[in-house]
Amino acid sequence: MTAQAAEIKKGRKFDQVLDGARRVFMRDGFEGASVDEIAREAQVSKATLYSYFPDKRLLFSEVARLECNRQADEAIDAFDLNQPVETLLREVADRILRFYLSDFGQQVFRICVAESHRFPELGRRFYASGPALARDRLRFLLTVYIERGALCIDDIDLAADQFIELCKGDLFIRALCGLCDAPSDADIAHVTNGAVEMFLARYRA
């Protein structure tokens, strides 16, 4: 069965399988993670694993969805919404770019984009747990500052998408192409500061 047709079926050991898969994927990557190793790490049989996730792509997409949600929730909880808008946006930009530059962020992007034409369900899950989730959380933050009069934004979805793309700069595509293995804090700050300055030049009230 392919990821296109498969559906996730939950059961008693579902969370156990996901925890084991997350450890293996984060350690070995998608290609290096074998079903046998995931089953061993999760302490379940291969039959149990396949009963929940008939395809490794589907398992990876669920791990990615949960990890993206976890990081997004942690970020929202960590932000101080009483600070000036430019300070908040710099923190947001830093988190966005560092996620995209992380091994996990790049793995998710590469796999889902490469496989989504053959497995549309994978592409749908990637978009929902990645770009759509980031837009939703950023929309919440921007709304707070719009209501305070710090920002003036008519199309908040467009503004959120623009900010996320600005945060990537050239570092993300260079990292995907293997041209930027370890960007420095200064490299990241250069991109994120520029993103914030450009965004505020357009949307500061």
DODRENDREN-33959 format. One record per residue (C-alpha): residue in three letters; x, y, z. Coordinates in nm, 2 decimals. Layout:
+------+--------+--------+--------+
| resn |     c1 |     c2 |     c3 |
+------+--------+--------+--------+
|  ALA |      X |      Y |      Z |
...
+------+--------+--------+--------+
This chain:
+------+--------+--------+--------+
| resn |     c1 |     c2 |     c3 |
+------+--------+--------+--------+
|  MET |   0.00 |   0.00 |   0.00 |
|  THR |   0.13 |   0.35 |  -0.08 |
|  ALA |   0.12 |   0.67 |   0.12 |
|  GLN |  -0.13 |   0.80 |  -0.13 |
|  ALA |  -0.39 |   0.54 |  -0.03 |
|  ALA |  -0.30 |   0.46 |   0.32 |
|  GLU |  -0.47 |   0.59 |   0.63 |
|  ILE |  -0.33 |   0.61 |   0.98 |
|  LYS |  -0.49 |   0.36 |   1.22 |
|  LYS |  -0.44 |   0.43 |   1.59 |
|  GLY |  -0.41 |   0.16 |   1.86 |
|  ARG |  -0.27 |   0.08 |   2.19 |
|  LYS |   0.10 |   0.10 |   2.08 |
|  PHE |   0.05 |   0.39 |   1.84 |
|  ASP |   0.24 |   0.65 |   2.05 |
|  GLN |   0.51 |   0.40 |   2.12 |
|  VAL |   0.57 |   0.35 |   1.75 |
|  LEU |   0.58 |   0.72 |   1.69 |
|  ASP |   0.83 |   0.78 |   1.97 |
|  GLY |   1.06 |   0.51 |   1.84 |
|  ALA |   1.03 |   0.64 |   1.48 |
|  ARG |   1.11 |   0.99 |   1.58 |
|  ARG |   1.43 |   0.89 |   1.75 |
|  VAL |   1.54 |   0.68 |   1.45 |
|  PHE |   1.44 |   0.95 |   1.19 |
|  MET |   1.62 |   1.22 |   1.39 |
|  ARG |   1.93 |   1.01 |   1.42 |
|  ASP |   1.95 |   0.84 |   1.09 |
|  GLY |   1.74 |   1.05 |   0.85 |
|  PHE |   1.46 |   0.91 |   0.62 |
|  GLU |   1.68 |   0.71 |   0.39 |
|  GLY |   1.89 |   0.57 |   0.67 |
|  ALA |   1.60 |   0.47 |   0.89 |
|  SER |   1.50 |   0.11 |   0.83 |
|  VAL |   1.17 |  -0.04 |   0.92 |
|  ASP |   1.35 |  -0.31 |   1.12 |
|  GLU |   1.54 |  -0.05 |   1.32 |
|  ILE |   1.22 |   0.16 |   1.39 |
|  ALA |   1.04 |  -0.16 |   1.51 |
|  ARG |   1.34 |  -0.24 |   1.74 |
|  GLU |   1.35 |   0.11 |   1.88 |
|  ALA |   0.98 |   0.12 |   1.94 |
|  GLN |   0.99 |  -0.23 |   2.09 |
|  VAL |   0.71 |  -0.36 |   1.87 |
|  SER |   0.69 |  -0.62 |   1.59 |
|  LYS |   0.71 |  -0.52 |   1.23 |
|  ALA |   0.35 |  -0.65 |   1.19 |
|  THR |   0.24 |  -0.40 |   1.46 |
|  LEU |   0.42 |  -0.12 |   1.30 |
|  TYR |   0.27 |  -0.19 |   0.95 |
|  SER |  -0.07 |  -0.22 |   1.11 |
|  TYR |  -0.05 |   0.15 |   1.20 |
|  PHE |   0.17 |   0.28 |   0.91 |
|  PRO |   0.17 |   0.07 |   0.59 |
|  ASP |   0.42 |   0.30 |   0.43 |
|  LYS |   0.74 |   0.45 |   0.57 |
|  ARG |   0.66 |   0.78 |   0.41 |
|  LEU |   0.33 |   0.80 |   0.59 |
|  LEU |   0.51 |   0.73 |   0.92 |
|  PHE |   0.77 |   1.00 |   0.85 |
|  SER |   0.50 |   1.25 |   0.76 |
|  GLU |   0.32 |   1.19 |   1.09 |
|  VAL |   0.65 |   1.22 |   1.29 |
|  ALA |   0.71 |   1.55 |   1.10 |
|  ARG |   0.37 |   1.68 |   1.17 |
|  LEU |   0.40 |   1.62 |   1.54 |
|  GLU |   0.75 |   1.76 |   1.56 |
|  CYS |   0.65 |   2.08 |   1.37 |
|  ASN |   0.35 |   2.12 |   1.61 |
|  ARG |   0.57 |   2.07 |   1.91 |
|  GLN |   0.82 |   2.33 |   1.80 |
|  ALA |   0.55 |   2.58 |   1.70 |
|  ASP |   0.38 |   2.54 |   2.04 |
|  GLU |   0.71 |   2.58 |   2.22 |
|  ALA |   0.78 |   2.90 |   2.02 |
|  ILE |   0.45 |   3.06 |   2.09 |
|  ASP |   0.49 |   2.99 |   2.46 |
|  ALA |   0.84 |   3.14 |   2.46 |
|  PHE |   0.75 |   3.47 |   2.29 |
|  ASP |   0.69 |   3.77 |   2.51 |
|  LEU |   0.41 |   3.95 |   2.34 |
|  ASN |   0.47 |   4.27 |   2.55 |
|  GLN |   0.80 |   4.35 |   2.38 |
|  PRO |   0.82 |   4.59 |   2.09 |
|  VAL |   0.71 |   4.44 |   1.75 |
|  GLU |   1.06 |   4.46 |   1.60 |
|  THR |   1.21 |   4.26 |   1.89 |
|  LEU |   0.94 |   3.99 |   1.86 |
|  LEU |   0.98 |   3.97 |   1.48 |
|  ARG |   1.35 |   3.92 |   1.52 |
|  GLU |   1.29 |   3.63 |   1.76 |
|  VAL |   1.03 |   3.48 |   1.52 |
|  ALA |   1.26 |   3.52 |   1.22 |
|  ASP |   1.55 |   3.35 |   1.40 |
|  ARG |   1.33 |   3.05 |   1.49 |
|  ILE |   1.19 |   3.02 |   1.14 |
|  LEU |   1.53 |   3.03 |   0.97 |
|  ARG |   1.70 |   2.79 |   1.22 |
|  PHE |   1.42 |   2.54 |   1.17 |
|  TYR |   1.46 |   2.55 |   0.80 |
|  LEU |   1.84 |   2.51 |   0.83 |
|  SER |   1.82 |   2.22 |   1.07 |
|  ASP |   1.88 |   1.87 |   0.95 |
|  PHE |   1.52 |   1.78 |   1.04 |
|  GLY |   1.38 |   2.08 |   0.86 |
|  GLN |   1.58 |   2.00 |   0.54 |
|  GLN |   1.49 |   1.63 |   0.55 |
|  VAL |   1.12 |   1.71 |   0.57 |
|  PHE |   1.14 |   1.95 |   0.29 |
|  ARG |   1.34 |   1.73 |   0.06 |
|  ILE |   1.14 |   1.42 |   0.11 |
|  CYS |   0.80 |   1.57 |   0.09 |
|  VAL |   0.87 |   1.78 |  -0.22 |
|  ALA |   1.05 |   1.50 |  -0.39 |
|  GLU |   0.77 |   1.24 |  -0.32 |
|  SER |   0.46 |   1.45 |  -0.33 |
|  HIS |   0.40 |   1.42 |  -0.71 |
|  ARG |   0.38 |   1.04 |  -0.66 |
|  PHE |   0.22 |   1.05 |  -0.32 |
|  PRO |  -0.02 |   1.34 |  -0.30 |
|  GLU |  -0.12 |   1.26 |   0.06 |
|  LEU |   0.24 |   1.32 |   0.16 |
|  GLY |   0.24 |   1.66 |   0.00 |
|  ARG |  -0.09 |   1.75 |   0.17 |
|  ARG |   0.04 |   1.65 |   0.51 |
|  PHE |   0.36 |   1.84 |   0.45 |
|  TYR |   0.18 |   2.16 |   0.36 |
|  ALA |  -0.06 |   2.13 |   0.65 |
|  SER |   0.21 |   2.07 |   0.91 |
|  GLY |   0.46 |   2.31 |   0.76 |
|  PRO |   0.37 |   2.62 |   0.57 |
|  ALA |   0.01 |   2.63 |   0.67 |
|  LEU |   0.09 |   2.58 |   1.04 |
|  ALA |   0.36 |   2.85 |   1.03 |
|  ARG |   0.12 |   3.09 |   0.87 |
|  ASP |  -0.15 |   3.02 |   1.13 |
|  ARG |   0.08 |   3.08 |   1.42 |
|  LEU |   0.24 |   3.39 |   1.27 |
|  ARG |  -0.11 |   3.52 |   1.19 |
|  PHE |  -0.19 |   3.50 |   1.56 |
|  LEU |   0.12 |   3.70 |   1.66 |
|  LEU |   0.07 |   3.96 |   1.39 |
|  THR |  -0.30 |   4.01 |   1.50 |
|  VAL |  -0.18 |   4.10 |   1.85 |
|  TYR |   0.03 |   4.39 |   1.72 |
|  ILE |  -0.23 |   4.50 |   1.46 |
|  GLU |  -0.48 |   4.54 |   1.74 |
|  ARG |  -0.23 |   4.74 |   1.94 |
|  GLY |  -0.18 |   4.97 |   1.64 |
|  ALA |   0.19 |   4.87 |   1.59 |
|  LEU |   0.12 |   4.71 |   1.25 |
|  CYS |  -0.11 |   4.80 |   0.97 |
|  ILE |  -0.19 |   4.49 |   0.75 |
|  ASP |  -0.49 |   4.44 |   0.52 |
|  ASP |  -0.41 |   4.09 |   0.40 |
|  ILE |  -0.27 |   3.91 |   0.70 |
|  ASP |  -0.22 |   3.58 |   0.53 |
|  LEU |  -0.02 |   3.74 |   0.25 |
|  ALA |   0.19 |   3.93 |   0.50 |
|  ALA |   0.26 |   3.62 |   0.70 |
|  ASP |   0.37 |   3.43 |   0.39 |
|  GLN |   0.59 |   3.72 |   0.28 |
|  PHE |   0.76 |   3.73 |   0.62 |
|  ILE |   0.83 |   3.36 |   0.62 |
|  GLU |   0.98 |   3.37 |   0.28 |
|  LEU |   1.20 |   3.67 |   0.37 |
|  CYS |   1.33 |   3.48 |   0.67 |
|  LYS |   1.48 |   3.21 |   0.44 |
|  GLY |   1.69 |   3.45 |   0.24 |
|  ASP |   1.94 |   3.27 |   0.04 |
|  LEU |   2.06 |   3.05 |   0.32 |
|  PHE |   1.79 |   2.79 |   0.29 |
|  ILE |   1.83 |   2.72 |  -0.08 |
|  ARG |   2.21 |   2.72 |  -0.03 |
|  ALA |   2.18 |   2.47 |   0.25 |
|  LEU |   1.95 |   2.24 |   0.04 |
|  CYS |   2.22 |   2.25 |  -0.24 |
|  GLY |   2.50 |   2.16 |   0.00 |
|  LEU |   2.66 |   2.50 |  -0.03 |
|  CYS |   2.61 |   2.61 |   0.33 |
|  ASP |   2.68 |   2.34 |   0.58 |
|  ALA |   2.71 |   2.55 |   0.90 |
|  PRO |   2.60 |   2.91 |   0.87 |
|  SER |   2.73 |   3.12 |   1.15 |
|  ASP |   2.51 |   3.32 |   1.40 |
|  ALA |   2.62 |   3.63 |   1.21 |
|  ASP |   2.50 |   3.49 |   0.88 |
|  ILE |   2.16 |   3.41 |   1.03 |
|  ALA |   2.13 |   3.75 |   1.20 |
|  HIS |   2.22 |   3.92 |   0.87 |
|  VAL |   1.93 |   3.75 |   0.70 |
|  THR |   1.67 |   3.78 |   0.98 |
|  ASN |   1.75 |   4.14 |   1.05 |
|  GLY |   1.70 |   4.22 |   0.69 |
|  ALA |   1.38 |   4.03 |   0.68 |
|  VAL |   1.24 |   4.23 |   0.98 |
|  GLU |   1.35 |   4.56 |   0.84 |
|  MET |   1.19 |   4.50 |   0.51 |
|  PHE |   0.87 |   4.37 |   0.66 |
|  LEU |   0.84 |   4.67 |   0.89 |
|  ALA |   0.91 |   4.91 |   0.61 |
|  ARG |   0.59 |   4.79 |   0.45 |
|  TYR |   0.37 |   4.71 |   0.75 |
|  ARG |   0.47 |   4.93 |   1.04 |
|  ALA |   0.18 |   5.15 |   1.13 |
+------+--------+--------+--------+
